[in-house]
Amino acid sequence: QVQLVESGGGLVQPGGSLRLSCAASGFTFSNYAMSWYRQAPGKEREFVARITSAGGNTNYAESVKGRFTISRDNAKDTVYLQMTTLKPEDTAVYYCKAAASGYWGQGTQVTVSS
């Protein structure tokens, strides 16, 4: 019943932009802080960004600070990750997570390459 469904991934050139979406259902979305994580080939899953339940505060990994923006629309039960100035090092599967819960999405692939 609880679902988090990521979308918006794909192939993009270095320096390009992409916006990921995560649609939530089956729980009270507005009660949860939401996070994005990513996992690159051969590496551990790492934190990317977090947004509080009302959207008032955000936090970012140092590697993406200034390039990525997390946002949410509680009326649509959706959290977003706007990615700009993409680098090959950003290539990974991106996952959304309801903070302080076991709720994870299935992930969406982002590939940054020429």
N, CA, C and O atoms as a Tinker XYZ file with bonds, in Angstrom:
   456  protein
     1  N      0.822000   -1.204000    0.000000    73     2
     2  CA     0.000000    0.000000    0.000000    64     1     3
     3  C      0.866000    1.269000    0.000000    63     2     4     5
     4  O      0.579000    2.217000   -0.730000    81     3
     5  N      1.931000    1.281000    0.824000    73     3     6
     6  CA     2.871000    2.401000    0.808000    64     5     7
     7  C      3.708000    2.308000   -0.456000    63     6     8     9
     8  O      4.296000    1.265000   -0.740000    81     7
     9  N      3.763000    3.395000   -1.215000    73     7    10
    10  CA     4.532000    3.437000   -2.451000    64     9    11
    11  C      5.271000    4.750000   -2.596000    63    10    12    13
    12  O      4.740000    5.817000   -2.285000    81    11
    13  N      6.514000    4.660000   -3.077000    73    11    14
    14  CA     7.302000    5.798000   -3.507000    64    13    15
    15  C      7.804000    5.457000   -4.905000    63    14    16    17
    16  O      8.528000    4.476000   -5.079000    81    15
    17  N      7.433000    6.247000   -5.891000    73    15    18
    18  CA     7.746000    5.942000   -7.279000    64    17    19
    19  C      8.543000    7.080000   -7.883000    63    18    20    21
    20  O      8.014000    8.167000   -8.113000    81    19
    21  N      9.830000    6.825000   -8.142000    73    19    22
    22  CA    10.700000    7.822000   -8.756000    64    21    23
    23  C     10.531000    7.813000  -10.269000    63    22    24    25
    24  O     10.236000    6.780000  -10.869000    81    23
    25  N     10.723000    8.980000  -10.876000    73    23    26
    26  CA    10.698000    9.106000  -12.324000    64    25    27
    27  C     11.559000   10.290000  -12.733000    63    26    28    29
    28  O     11.962000   11.092000  -11.891000    81    27
    29  N     11.839000   10.399000  -14.019000    73    27    30
    30  CA    12.571000   11.532000  -14.552000    64    29    31
    31  C     14.024000   11.275000  -14.872000    63    30    32    33
    32  O     14.696000   12.148000  -15.420000    81    31
    33  N     14.526000   10.098000  -14.543000    73    31    34
    34  CA    15.904000    9.770000  -14.862000    64    33    35
    35  C     16.102000    9.570000  -16.352000    63    34    36    37
    36  O     15.142000    9.490000  -17.118000    81    35
    37  N     17.362000    9.489000  -16.751000    73    35    38
    38  CA    17.694000    9.293000  -18.145000    64    37    39
    39  C     19.134000    9.628000  -18.428000    63    38    40    41
    40  O     19.947000    9.771000  -17.515000    81    39
    41  N     19.445000    9.754000  -19.710000    73    39    42
    42  CA    20.792000   10.078000  -20.182000    64    41    43
    43  C     20.884000   11.566000  -20.472000    63    42    44    45
    44  O     20.047000   12.116000  -21.188000    81    43
    45  N     21.899000   12.217000  -19.918000    73    43    46
    46  CA    22.090000   13.648000  -20.110000    64    45    47
    47  C     23.582000   13.936000  -20.278000    63    46    48    49
    48  O     24.425000   13.225000  -19.729000    81    47
    49  N     23.902000   14.984000  -21.042000    73    47    50
    50  CA    25.298000   15.367000  -21.257000    64    49    51
    51  C     25.865000   16.100000  -20.049000    63    50    52    53
    52  O     25.116000   16.734000  -19.305000    81    51
    53  N     27.184000   16.023000  -19.845000    73    51    54
    54  CA    27.799000   16.831000  -18.789000    64    53    55
    55  C     27.428000   18.302000  -18.942000    63    54    56    57
    56  O     27.418000   18.840000  -20.050000    81    55
    57  N     27.126000   18.941000  -17.823000    73    55    58
    58  CA    26.676000   20.323000  -17.829000    64    57    59
    59  C     25.182000   20.488000  -17.986000    63    58    60    61
    60  O     24.665000   21.596000  -17.844000    81    59
    61  N     24.481000   19.415000  -18.276000    73    59    62
    62  CA    23.047000   19.464000  -18.478000    64    61    63
    63  C     22.264000   19.428000  -17.188000    63    62    64    65
    64  O     22.829000   19.421000  -16.094000    81    63
    65  N     20.942000   19.403000  -17.336000    73    63    66
    66  CA    20.023000   19.433000  -16.202000    64    65    67
    67  C     18.987000   18.332000  -16.320000    63    66    68    69
    68  O     18.695000   17.842000  -17.411000    81    67
    69  N     18.440000   17.955000  -15.181000    73    67    70
    70  CA    17.416000   16.930000  -15.115000    64    69    71
    71  C     16.604000   17.164000  -13.851000    63    70    72    73
    72  O     17.153000   17.592000  -12.835000    81    71
    73  N     15.303000   16.889000  -13.899000    73    71    74
    74  CA    14.477000   16.971000  -12.709000    64    73    75
    75  C     13.860000   15.621000  -12.404000    63    74    76    77
    76  O     13.146000   15.051000  -13.229000    81    75
    77  N     14.141000   15.115000  -11.215000    73    75    78
    78  CA    13.565000   13.869000  -10.750000    64    77    79
    79  C     12.323000   14.140000   -9.915000    63    78    80    81
    80  O     12.245000   15.149000   -9.213000    81    79
    81  N     11.355000   13.237000   -9.995000    73    79    82
    82  CA    10.148000   13.312000   -9.185000    64    81    83
    83  C      9.986000   12.022000   -8.400000    63    82    84    85
    84  O     10.417000   10.957000   -8.842000    81    83
    85  N      9.364000   12.123000   -7.240000    73    83    86
    86  CA     9.024000   10.962000   -6.437000    64    85    87
    87  C      7.595000   11.132000   -5.954000    63    86    88    89
    88  O      7.308000   12.004000   -5.134000    81    87
    89  N      6.703000   10.298000   -6.462000    73    87    90
    90  CA     5.291000   10.354000   -6.105000    64    89    91
    91  C      5.007000    9.378000   -4.971000    63    90    92    93
    92  O      5.336000    8.196000   -5.064000    81    91
    93  N      4.395000    9.877000   -3.899000    73    91    94
    94  CA     4.132000    9.085000   -2.706000    64    93    95
    95  C      2.651000    8.763000   -2.570000    63    94    96    97
    96  O      1.790000    9.539000   -2.985000    81    95
    97  N      2.370000    7.605000   -1.982000    73    95    98
    98  CA     0.996000    7.229000   -1.682000    64    97    99
    99  C      0.987000    6.211000   -0.548000    63    98   100   101
   100  O      1.997000    5.559000   -0.284000    81    99
   101  N     -0.154000    6.077000    0.118000    73    99   102
   102  CA    -0.323000    5.072000    1.149000    64   101   103
   103  C      0.115000    5.484000    2.544000    63   102   104   105
   104  O      0.071000    4.673000    3.469000    81   103
   105  N      0.539000    6.733000    2.709000    73   103   106
   106  CA     0.890000    7.257000    4.026000    64   105   107
   107  C      0.695000    8.762000    4.020000    63   106   108   109
   108  O      0.471000    9.365000    2.970000    81   107
   109  N      0.782000    9.368000    5.206000    73   107   110
   110  CA     0.560000   10.805000    5.320000    64   109   111
   111  C      1.845000   11.535000    4.948000    63   110   112   113
   112  O      2.703000   11.792000    5.792000    81   111
   113  N      1.954000   11.859000    3.676000    73   111   114
   114  CA     3.173000   12.439000    3.111000    64   113   115
   115  C      3.626000   13.688000    3.863000    63   114   116   117
   116  O      4.816000   13.858000    4.126000    81   115
   117  N      2.684000   14.556000    4.207000    73   115   118
   118  CA     3.027000   15.840000    4.823000    64   117   119
   119  C      3.596000   15.708000    6.235000    63   118   120   121
   120  O      4.099000   16.689000    6.783000    81   119
   121  N      3.529000   14.523000    6.832000    73   119   122
   122  CA     4.105000   14.299000    8.158000    64   121   123
   123  C      5.588000   13.930000    8.120000    63   122   124   125
   124  O      6.229000   13.870000    9.169000    81   123
   125  N      6.142000   13.682000    6.934000    73   123   126
   126  CA     7.485000   13.144000    6.812000    64   125   127
   127  C      8.445000   14.094000    6.124000    63   126   128   129
   128  O      8.133000   14.660000    5.077000    81   127
   129  N      9.623000   14.265000    6.724000    73   127   130
   130  CA    10.738000   14.785000    5.958000    64   129   131
   131  C     11.066000   13.777000    4.858000    63   130   132   133
   132  O     10.876000   12.574000    5.040000    81   131
   133  N     11.554000   14.261000    3.723000    73   131   134
   134  CA    11.875000   13.399000    2.597000    64   133   135
   135  C     13.327000   13.591000    2.188000    63   134   136   137
   136  O     13.880000   14.686000    2.293000    81   135
   137  N     13.930000   12.507000    1.722000    73   135   138
   138  CA    15.333000   12.543000    1.328000    64   137   139
   139  C     15.533000   11.905000   -0.038000    63   138   140   141
   140  O     14.740000   11.076000   -0.484000    81   139
   141  N     16.614000   12.314000   -0.686000    73   139   142
   142  CA    17.128000   11.643000   -1.879000    64   141   143
   143  C     18.485000   11.030000   -1.553000    63   142   144   145
   144  O     19.320000   11.653000   -0.897000    81   143
   145  N     18.692000    9.808000   -2.017000    73   143   146
   146  CA    19.961000    9.109000   -1.939000    64   145   147
   147  C     20.345000    8.649000   -3.336000    63   146   148   149
   148  O     19.510000    8.622000   -4.240000    81   147
   149  N     21.609000    8.289000   -3.509000    73   147   150
   150  CA    22.036000    7.731000   -4.785000    64   149   151
   151  C     23.079000    6.649000   -4.561000    63   150   152   153
   152  O     23.764000    6.624000   -3.538000    81   151
   153  N     23.187000    5.761000   -5.530000    73   151   154
   154  CA    24.174000    4.697000   -5.483000    64   153   155
   155  C     24.807000    4.543000   -6.860000    63   154   156   157
   156  O     24.143000    4.176000   -7.830000    81   155
   157  N     26.100000    4.829000   -6.926000    73   155   158
   158  CA    26.861000    4.693000   -8.158000    64   157   159
   159  C     27.417000    3.276000   -8.258000    63   158   160   161
   160  O     27.537000    2.589000   -7.243000    81   159
   161  N     27.760000    2.829000   -9.472000    73   159   162
   162  CA    28.314000    1.483000   -9.636000    64   161   163
   163  C     29.539000    1.264000   -8.757000    63   162   164   165
   164  O     30.474000    2.065000   -8.769000    81   163
   165  N     29.527000    0.178000   -7.998000    73   163   166
   166  CA    30.656000   -0.172000   -7.159000    64   165   167
   167  C     30.816000    0.648000   -5.897000    63   166   168   169
   168  O     31.820000    0.511000   -5.198000    81   167
   169  N     29.844000    1.502000   -5.588000    73   167   170
   170  CA    29.942000    2.357000   -4.418000    64   169   171
   171  C     28.755000    2.146000   -3.480000    63   170   172   173
   172  O     27.730000    1.583000   -3.866000    81   171
   173  N     28.916000    2.608000   -2.243000    73   171   174
   174  CA    27.838000    2.538000   -1.265000    64   173   175
   175  C     26.788000    3.599000   -1.557000    63   174   176   177
   176  O     27.079000    4.629000   -2.164000    81   175
   177  N     25.567000    3.333000   -1.118000    73   175   178
   178  CA    24.506000    4.319000   -1.234000    64   177   179
   179  C     24.846000    5.539000   -0.370000    63   178   180   181
   180  O     25.264000    5.390000    0.778000    81   179
   181  N     24.668000    6.736000   -0.920000    73   179   182
   182  CA    25.032000    7.944000   -0.209000    64   181   183
   183  C     23.893000    8.953000   -0.177000    63   182   184   185
   184  O     23.061000    9.012000   -1.083000    81   183
   185  N     23.879000    9.734000    0.877000    73   183   186
   186  CA    22.910000   10.804000    1.049000    64   185   187
   187  C     23.141000   11.911000    0.032000    63   186   188   189
   188  O     24.284000   12.265000   -0.258000    81   187
   189  N     22.057000   12.456000   -0.510000    73   187   190
   190  CA    22.129000   13.555000   -1.466000    64   189   191
   191  C     21.485000   14.822000   -0.925000    63   190   192   193
   192  O     22.114000   15.880000   -0.911000    81   191
   193  N     20.229000   14.724000   -0.476000    73   191   194
   194  CA    19.495000   15.913000   -0.043000    64   193   195
   195  C     18.333000   15.519000    0.858000    63   194   196   197
   196  O     17.841000   14.392000    0.802000    81   195
   197  N     17.908000   16.452000    1.681000    73   195   198
   198  CA    16.787000   16.239000    2.591000    64   197   199
   199  C     15.970000   17.511000    2.694000    63   198   200   201
   200  O     16.517000   18.613000    2.637000    81   199
   201  N     14.654000   17.364000    2.846000    73   199   202
   202  CA    13.760000   18.490000    3.028000    64   201   203
   203  C     12.797000   18.171000    4.157000    63   202   204   205
   204  O     12.298000   17.050000    4.250000    81   203
   205  N     12.529000   19.153000    5.022000    73   203   206
   206  CA    11.633000   18.949000    6.149000    64   205   207
   207  C     10.189000   18.815000    5.678000    63   206   208   209
   208  O      9.875000   19.086000    4.519000    81   207
   209  N      9.315000   18.395000    6.589000    73   207   210
   210  CA     7.957000   18.009000    6.208000    64   209   211
   211  C      7.152000   19.143000    5.578000    63   210   212   213
   212  O      6.356000   18.913000    4.668000    81   211
   213  N      7.359000   20.368000    6.063000    73   211   214
   214  CA     6.661000   21.525000    5.507000    64   213   215
   215  C      7.473000   22.236000    4.431000    63   214   216   217
   216  O      7.011000   23.219000    3.852000    81   215
   217  N      8.675000   21.747000    4.160000    73   215   218
   218  CA     9.510000   22.325000    3.125000    64   217   219
   219  C     10.312000   23.533000    3.552000    63   218   220   221
   220  O     10.883000   24.222000    2.706000    81   219
   221  N     10.371000   23.810000    4.861000    73   219   222
   222  CA    11.023000   25.012000    5.329000    64   221   223
   223  C     12.539000   24.965000    5.370000    63   222   224   225
   224  O     13.192000   26.004000    5.275000    81   223
   225  N     13.107000   23.780000    5.510000    73   223   226
   226  CA    14.554000   23.626000    5.609000    64   225   227
   227  C     15.039000   22.524000    4.688000    63   226   228   229
   228  O     14.360000   21.518000    4.486000    81   227
   229  N     16.227000   22.729000    4.131000    73   227   230
   230  CA    16.850000   21.730000    3.271000    64   229   231
   231  C     18.293000   21.512000    3.681000    63   230   232   233
   232  O     18.926000   22.396000    4.258000    81   231
   233  N     18.811000   20.323000    3.377000    73   231   234
   234  CA    20.203000   19.981000    3.606000    64   233   235
   235  C     20.724000   19.202000    2.410000    63   234   236   237
   236  O     19.982000   18.449000    1.779000    81   235
   237  N     22.013000   19.386000    2.098000    73   235   238
   238  CA    22.616000   18.767000    0.925000    64   237   239
   239  C     23.974000   18.172000    1.242000    63   238   240   241
   240  O     24.697000   18.661000    2.110000    81   239
   241  N     24.310000   17.109000    0.526000    73   239   242
   242  CA    25.679000   16.625000    0.537000    64   241   243
   243  C     26.587000   17.681000   -0.077000    63   242   244   245
   244  O     26.181000   18.401000   -0.990000    81   243
   245  N     27.811000   17.773000    0.420000    73   243   246
   246  CA    28.748000   18.768000   -0.079000    64   245   247
   247  C     28.993000   18.619000   -1.582000    63   246   248   249
   248  O     29.209000   19.612000   -2.277000    81   247
   249  N     28.961000   17.404000   -2.075000    73   247   250
   250  CA    29.255000   17.145000   -3.477000    64   249   251
   251  C     28.217000   17.720000   -4.441000    63   250   252   253
   252  O     28.511000   17.909000   -5.622000    81   251
   253  N     27.008000   17.998000   -3.949000    73   251   254
   254  CA    25.944000   18.505000   -4.821000    64   253   255
   255  C     25.495000   19.907000   -4.446000    63   254   256   257
   256  O     24.676000   20.498000   -5.149000    81   255
   257  N     26.006000   20.442000   -3.365000    73   255   258
   258  CA    25.590000   21.761000   -2.884000    64   257   259
   259  C     25.843000   22.819000   -3.955000    63   258   260   261
   260  O     26.927000   22.881000   -4.535000    81   259
   261  N     24.840000   23.644000   -4.208000    73   259   262
   262  CA    24.939000   24.679000   -5.222000    64   261   263
   263  C     24.516000   24.235000   -6.602000    63   262   264   265
   264  O     24.320000   25.073000   -7.482000    81   263
   265  N     24.368000   22.930000   -6.817000    73   263   266
   266  CA    23.972000   22.395000   -8.119000    64   265   267
   267  C     22.588000   21.741000   -8.091000    63   266   268   269
   268  O     21.850000   21.804000   -9.074000    81   267
   269  N     22.239000   21.114000   -6.967000    73   267   270
   270  CA    20.971000   20.397000   -6.839000    64   269   271
   271  C     20.042000   21.157000   -5.904000    63   270   272   273
   272  O     20.493000   21.812000   -4.964000    81   271
   273  N     18.741000   21.066000   -6.166000    73   271   274
   274  CA    17.738000   21.675000   -5.304000    64   273   275
   275  C     16.618000   20.678000   -5.032000    63   274   276   277
   276  O     16.006000   20.154000   -5.963000    81   275
   277  N     16.352000   20.418000   -3.757000    73   275   278
   278  CA    15.237000   19.566000   -3.376000    64   277   279
   279  C     14.036000   20.449000   -3.053000    63   278   280   281
   280  O     14.187000   21.515000   -2.456000    81   279
   281  N     12.848000   20.007000   -3.446000    73   279   282
   282  CA    11.622000   20.729000   -3.155000    64   281   283
   283  C     10.484000   19.726000   -3.007000    63   282   284   285
   284  O     10.643000   18.545000   -3.317000    81   283
   285  N      9.341000   20.201000   -2.534000    73   283   286
   286  CA     8.198000   19.300000   -2.402000    64   285   287
   287  C      6.900000   20.055000   -2.618000    63   286   288   289
   288  O      6.834000   21.270000   -2.432000    81   287
   289  N      5.870000   19.321000   -3.011000    73   287   290
   290  CA     4.533000   19.847000   -3.163000    64   289   291
   291  C      3.616000   18.915000   -2.385000    63   290   292   293
   292  O      3.240000   17.850000   -2.875000    81   291
   293  N      3.258000   19.320000   -1.169000    73   291   294
   294  CA     2.457000   18.447000   -0.316000    64   293   295
   295  C      1.041000   18.237000   -0.845000    63   294   296   297
   296  O      0.407000   17.229000   -0.533000    81   295
   297  N      0.544000   19.176000   -1.638000    73   295   298
   298  CA    -0.770000   19.010000   -2.252000    64   297   299
   299  C     -0.760000   17.904000   -3.300000    63   298   300   301
   300  O     -1.801000   17.318000   -3.598000    81   299
   301  N      0.422000   17.615000   -3.864000    73   299   302
   302  CA     0.568000   16.565000   -4.864000    64   301   303
   303  C      1.263000   15.324000   -4.328000    63   302   304   305
   304  O      1.481000   14.367000   -5.071000    81   303
   305  N      1.616000   15.327000   -3.037000    73   303   306
   306  CA     2.334000   14.203000   -2.421000    64   305   307
   307  C      3.575000   13.830000   -3.229000    63   306   308   309
   308  O      3.834000   12.653000   -3.481000    81   307
   309  N      4.333000   14.841000   -3.630000    73   307   310
   310  CA     5.477000   14.633000   -4.502000    64   309   311
   311  C      6.683000   15.433000   -4.022000    63   310   312   313
   312  O      6.554000   16.589000   -3.618000    81   311
   313  N      7.859000   14.804000   -4.070000    73   311   314
   314  CA     9.118000   15.472000   -3.791000    64   313   315
   315  C      9.955000   15.464000   -5.069000    63   314   316   317
   316  O      9.898000   14.512000   -5.848000    81   315
   317  N     10.731000   16.528000   -5.281000    73   315   318
   318  CA    11.495000   16.714000   -6.500000    64   317   319
   319  C     12.975000   16.883000   -6.200000    63   318   320   321
   320  O     13.356000   17.280000   -5.099000    81   319
   321  N     13.798000   16.581000   -7.182000    73   319   322
   322  CA    15.213000   16.902000   -7.128000    64   321   323
   323  C     15.600000   17.525000   -8.457000    63   322   324   325
   324  O     15.695000   16.830000   -9.469000    81   323
   325  N     15.824000   18.841000   -8.458000    73   323   326
   326  CA    16.280000   19.551000   -9.645000    64   325   327
   327  C     17.796000   19.503000   -9.673000    63   326   328   329
   328  O     18.450000   20.003000   -8.757000    81   327
   329  N     18.358000   18.909000  -10.709000    73   327   330
   330  CA    19.792000   18.730000  -10.836000    64   329   331
   331  C     20.295000   19.561000  -12.000000    63   330   332   333
   332  O     19.785000   19.450000  -13.115000    81   331
   333  N     21.293000   20.392000  -11.746000    73   331   334
   334  CA    21.902000   21.216000  -12.781000    64   333   335
   335  C     23.402000   20.995000  -12.784000    63   334   336   337
   336  O     23.959000   20.402000  -11.860000    81   335
   337  N     24.056000   21.484000  -13.846000    73   335   338
   338  CA    25.504000   21.366000  -13.997000    64   337   339
   339  C     25.965000   19.946000  -13.698000    63   338   340   341
   340  O     26.903000   19.727000  -12.932000    81   339
   341  N     25.293000   18.999000  -14.312000    73   339   342
   342  CA    25.553000   17.592000  -14.020000    64   341   343
   343  C     26.948000   17.171000  -14.479000    63   342   344   345
   344  O     27.450000   17.628000  -15.505000    81   343
   345  N     27.554000   16.291000  -13.692000    73   343   346
   346  CA    28.888000   15.768000  -13.940000    64   345   347
   347  C     28.816000   14.256000  -14.116000    63   346   348   349
   348  O     27.879000   13.625000  -13.626000    81   347
   349  N     29.793000   13.661000  -14.809000    73   347   350
   350  CA    29.811000   12.197000  -14.910000    64   349   351
   351  C     29.775000   11.508000  -13.550000    63   350   352   353
   352  O     29.220000   10.416000  -13.426000    81   351
   353  N     30.358000   12.130000  -12.529000    73   351   354
   354  CA    30.364000   11.578000  -11.180000    64   353   355
   355  C     28.971000   11.509000  -10.555000    63   354   356   357
   356  O     28.786000   10.839000   -9.539000    81   355
   357  N     27.991000   12.191000  -11.147000    73   355   358
   358  CA    26.614000   12.134000  -10.662000    64   357   359
   359  C     25.871000   10.906000  -11.168000    63   358   360   361
   360  O     24.743000   10.651000  -10.747000    81   359
   361  N     26.482000   10.148000  -12.060000    73   359   362
   362  CA    25.854000    8.941000  -12.585000    64   361   363
   363  C     25.579000    7.958000  -11.452000    63   362   364   365
   364  O     26.494000    7.568000  -10.726000    81   363
   365  N     24.318000    7.561000  -11.303000    73   363   366
   366  CA    23.918000    6.689000  -10.202000    64   365   367
   367  C     22.444000    6.354000  -10.349000    63   366   368   369
   368  O     21.735000    6.946000  -11.163000    81   367
   369  N     21.998000    5.402000   -9.557000    73   367   370
   370  CA    20.575000    5.195000   -9.352000    64   369   371
   371  C     20.150000    6.082000   -8.198000    63   370   372   373
   372  O     20.747000    6.032000   -7.122000    81   371
   373  N     19.128000    6.889000   -8.409000    73   371   374
   374  CA    18.648000    7.832000   -7.407000    64   373   375
   375  C     17.374000    7.298000   -6.763000    63   374   376   377
   376  O     16.444000    6.874000   -7.448000    81   375
   377  N     17.351000    7.328000   -5.425000    73   375   378
   378  CA    16.244000    6.800000   -4.637000    64   377   379
   379  C     15.656000    7.888000   -3.749000    63   378   380   381
   380  O     16.396000    8.719000   -3.222000    81   379
   381  N     14.344000    7.896000   -3.578000    73   379   382
   382  CA    13.760000    8.760000   -2.561000    64   381   383
   383  C     13.372000    7.927000   -1.348000    63   382   384   385
   384  O     13.113000    6.728000   -1.451000    81   383
   385  N     13.339000    8.588000   -0.202000    73   383   386
   386  CA    13.079000    7.920000    1.071000    64   385   387
   387  C     12.277000    8.833000    1.973000    63   386   388   389
   388  O     12.554000   10.030000    2.056000    81   387
   389  N     11.291000    8.279000    2.646000    73   387   390
   390  CA    10.604000    8.988000    3.714000    64   389   391
   391  C     11.473000    8.884000    4.955000    63   390   392   393
   392  O     11.702000    7.785000    5.462000    81   391
   393  N     11.959000   10.012000    5.450000    73   391   394
   394  CA    12.901000   10.031000    6.561000    64   393   395
   395  C     12.304000    9.385000    7.800000    63   394   396   397
   396  O     11.100000    9.457000    8.046000    81   395
   397  N     13.185000    8.746000    8.578000    73   395   398
   398  CA    12.787000    8.074000    9.820000    64   397   399
   399  C     11.731000    6.996000    9.562000    63   398   400   401
   400  O     10.840000    6.774000   10.382000    81   399
   401  N     11.844000    6.343000    8.430000    73   399   402
   402  CA    10.927000    5.273000    8.068000    64   401   403
   403  C     11.665000    4.244000    7.225000    63   402   404   405
   404  O     12.814000    4.453000    6.837000    81   403
   405  N     11.001000    3.144000    6.948000    73   403   406
   406  CA    11.534000    2.150000    6.042000    64   405   407
   407  C     10.994000    2.273000    4.635000    63   406   408   409
   408  O     11.035000    1.311000    3.868000    81   407
   409  N     10.483000    3.455000    4.281000    73   407   410
   410  CA     9.850000    3.653000    2.980000    64   409   411
   411  C     10.861000    4.126000    1.945000    63   410   412   413
   412  O     11.351000    5.252000    2.026000    81   411
   413  N     11.172000    3.283000    0.980000    73   411   414
   414  CA    12.078000    3.575000   -0.129000    64   413   415
   415  C     11.378000    3.376000   -1.453000    63   414   416   417
   416  O     10.498000    2.525000   -1.575000    81   415
   417  N     11.767000    4.160000   -2.446000    73   415   418
   418  CA    11.327000    3.924000   -3.801000    64   417   419
   419  C     12.201000    2.887000   -4.484000    63   418   420   421
   420  O     13.148000    2.370000   -3.892000    81   419
   421  N     11.875000    2.587000   -5.740000    73   419   422
   422  CA    12.602000    1.572000   -6.501000    64   421   423
   423  C     13.836000    2.124000   -7.199000    63   422   424   425
   424  O     14.688000    1.357000   -7.647000    81   423
   425  N     13.941000    3.430000   -7.296000    73   423   426
   426  CA    15.080000    4.082000   -7.908000    64   425   427
   427  C     14.863000    4.435000   -9.364000    63   426   428   429
   428  O     14.069000    3.801000  -10.059000    81   427
   429  N     15.581000    5.461000   -9.823000    73   427   430
   430  CA    15.581000    5.851000  -11.224000    64   429   431
   431  C     17.018000    6.131000  -11.657000    63   430   432   433
   432  O     17.769000    6.793000  -10.941000    81   431
   433  N     17.393000    5.631000  -12.816000    73   431   434
   434  CA    18.768000    5.726000  -13.296000    64   433   435
   435  C     19.053000    7.092000  -13.904000    63   434   436   437
   436  O     18.297000    7.574000  -14.747000    81   435
   437  N     20.146000    7.712000  -13.474000    73   435   438
   438  CA    20.654000    8.943000  -14.073000    64   437   439
   439  C     22.043000    8.646000  -14.622000    63   438   440   441
   440  O     22.928000    8.209000  -13.887000    81   439
   441  N     22.228000    8.884000  -15.907000    73   439   442
   442  CA    23.521000    8.667000  -16.546000    64   441   443
   443  C     23.985000    9.963000  -17.181000    63   442   444   445
   444  O     23.291000   10.528000  -18.026000    81   443
   445  N     25.159000   10.439000  -16.777000    73   443   446
   446  CA    25.728000   11.685000  -17.294000    64   445   447
   447  C     26.935000   11.318000  -18.147000    63   446   448   449
   448  O     27.970000   10.899000  -17.628000    81   447
   449  N     26.794000   11.479000  -19.449000    73   447   450
   450  CA    27.832000   11.045000  -20.375000    64   449   451
   451  C     27.659000   11.736000  -21.711000    63   450   452   453
   452  O     26.549000   12.108000  -22.092000    81   451
   453  N     28.779000   11.907000  -22.431000    73   451   454
   454  CA    28.734000   12.415000  -23.791000    64   453   455
   455  C     28.423000   11.320000  -24.795000    63   454   456
   456  O     28.350000   11.584000  -25.995000    81   455
